[in-house]
Amino acid sequence: MKALKNNISTLKFLVAILLSIFYAKSFSQTETYRTNNGLLKVSTNLNKQSLVVSSRKLVIMLDYETGNFTMKQEISELITDNDSIQDMLTKLPQKFIIVKGKLDIDYVNTIQHAPIDFKVEGTILPANRQIIGSGNLVHMVEGSSAACLLSLSFTLERDDFLTRK
């Protein structure tokens, strides 16, 4: 287990968050929308082999008026086909990974628009480290229904997931 942690400590993770069909469900009087089933994929290499950790239960709240967002991932919902990594994830002391940040756009247009590329900045908790990345927003209209496909990517350090003992 210790050798596995040492191998991971030298790697960086790339996280791609795909907010699949981001339904416009308002849960307050503001323009804040939420999904409980965002797709999270963390990809890296471990011992020269590809490793993917994923979840389909990423909670994302996005304020369309400001571009502020919060993402919350329960660690127990992360899945990988690597037994050693899966075991390590189940033994982590923290329950959640949270990212709070802002899309580098003034507001999220809720009517049909061309795809938008932007920068993203935020803080990952419990590591309390600043992250910088990029994103893309695609607005889709089908009949009277509209949805947004939001993807974000940024590099994470090993310690963003693992707490040293």
C-alpha positions in Angstrom: 0.0 0.0 0.0 2.8 2.4 0.9 4.6 1.7 -2.5 1.3 2.4 -4.3 0.9 5.8 -2.5 4.5 6.7 -3.4 3.9 5.9 -7.1 0.8 8.1 -7.1 2.5 11.0 -5.3 4.6 11.7 -8.4 1.7 11.8 -10.8 -0.9 14.4 -11.6 -4.5 13.8 -12.2 -6.6 15.3 -15.0 -10.2 15.6 -14.1 -12.8 16.0 -16.7 -16.3 16.8 -15.5 -19.1 16.3 -17.9 -22.4 17.7 -16.8 -24.6 15.6 -18.9 -27.9 17.2 -19.8 -27.8 19.9 -17.2 -31.5 20.2 -16.6 -32.6 23.7 -15.6 -34.0 22.8 -12.2 -34.1 25.9 -10.1 -34.1 25.2 -6.3 -34.4 28.8 -5.2 -35.5 32.2 -6.5 -32.0 32.8 -7.9 -30.8 31.5 -11.2 -29.0 28.5 -9.6 -29.4 25.2 -11.2 -28.4 21.8 -9.9 -27.7 18.2 -11.0 -27.1 15.2 -8.9 -25.8 12.9 -11.6 -22.9 14.7 -13.2 -20.2 12.5 -14.7 -16.7 12.7 -13.1 -13.6 11.0 -14.7 -10.2 11.2 -13.2 -7.5 9.8 -15.6 -3.8 9.2 -14.9 -1.1 6.6 -15.4 0.1 4.3 -12.7 3.1 2.0 -13.4 2.8 2.9 -17.1 -0.8 1.8 -17.3 -3.9 3.9 -17.6 -6.0 4.4 -14.5 -9.5 5.8 -14.5 -11.5 6.7 -11.4 -15.1 7.7 -12.2 -18.5 8.5 -10.7 -22.0 9.3 -12.1 -23.1 11.0 -8.9 -21.2 14.3 -9.0 -23.4 17.0 -7.5 -23.0 20.4 -9.3 -24.7 23.7 -8.6 -24.2 26.5 -11.1 -25.4 30.1 -10.7 -26.2 31.2 -14.3 -26.1 34.9 -13.3 -22.6 34.9 -11.9 -20.9 31.7 -13.3 -20.1 30.6 -9.7 -20.3 26.8 -9.1 -19.9 24.2 -6.5 -19.1 20.5 -7.2 -19.3 17.9 -4.5 -18.2 14.3 -4.9 -18.8 11.7 -2.3 -15.6 9.6 -2.1 -17.5 6.4 -1.5 -19.2 6.8 -5.0 -15.8 6.8 -6.8 -15.2 3.6 -8.8 -12.2 2.1 -10.4 -11.2 -1.3 -11.7 -7.9 -1.2 -9.8 -8.5 -3.1 -6.6 -5.6 -1.4 -4.7 -6.8 2.1 -5.6 -10.4 1.2 -4.8 -9.3 -0.1 -1.4 -7.3 3.1 -0.7 -10.3 5.3 -1.7 -12.5 3.4 0.8 -10.0 4.1 3.6 -9.7 7.9 3.1 -10.6 9.9 6.2 -12.5 12.6 4.3 -16.0 11.9 3.0 -16.2 14.4 0.2 -14.1 16.2 -2.4 -15.5 19.7 -3.0 -14.5 22.2 -5.7 -15.8 25.8 -5.5 -15.0 28.2 -8.3 -16.0 30.5 -11.0 -16.3 30.2 -14.8 -14.5 33.0 -16.6 -17.8 34.3 -18.1 -20.1 37.1 -16.8 -23.2 34.9 -17.0 -24.4 31.7 -18.6 -26.7 32.4 -21.5 -29.8 30.2 -21.1 -31.0 30.5 -24.6 -29.5 28.8 -27.6 -26.0 29.9 -28.3 -22.8 28.8 -30.0 -20.4 26.7 -27.9 -18.5 28.8 -25.3 -14.9 28.1 -24.2 -13.7 29.7 -21.0 -11.2 29.5 -18.1 -12.1 28.3 -14.7 -10.6 29.1 -11.3 -11.5 27.6 -7.9 -10.5 25.9 -4.7 -10.4 22.2 -4.1 -11.3 21.0 -0.5 -10.2 19.5 1.8 -6.8 20.3 0.3 -7.6 24.1 0.2 -5.5 24.5 -3.0 -6.2 26.8 -5.9 -6.9 25.2 -9.2 -7.0 26.7 -12.7 -8.4 25.0 -15.8 -10.6 25.3 -18.8 -14.1 24.6 -19.8 -16.7 24.4 -22.5 -20.4 25.0 -22.5 -22.7 23.8 -25.3 -26.3 24.7 -25.3 -28.7 22.2 -26.8 -32.3 22.8 -27.8 -34.7 20.0 -28.8 -38.2 21.1 -29.3 -39.3 23.0 -26.2 -36.6 21.5 -24.0 -33.2 23.0 -23.5 -30.1 21.7 -21.8 -26.5 22.6 -21.3 -23.5 20.3 -21.6 -20.8 21.6 -19.3 -17.3 20.2 -19.3 -14.4 21.3 -17.1 -10.8 20.1 -16.9 -8.0 20.8 -14.6 -4.9 19.1 -13.1 -5.1 17.8 -9.6 -2.3 16.8 -7.3 -2.3 13.5 -5.5 -2.8 15.2 -2.1 -6.1 16.7 -3.4 -7.5 13.2 -2.9 -5.2 11.5 -0.4 -4.6 12.8 3.1 -1.2 12.0 4.7 -1.3 10.3 8.0 
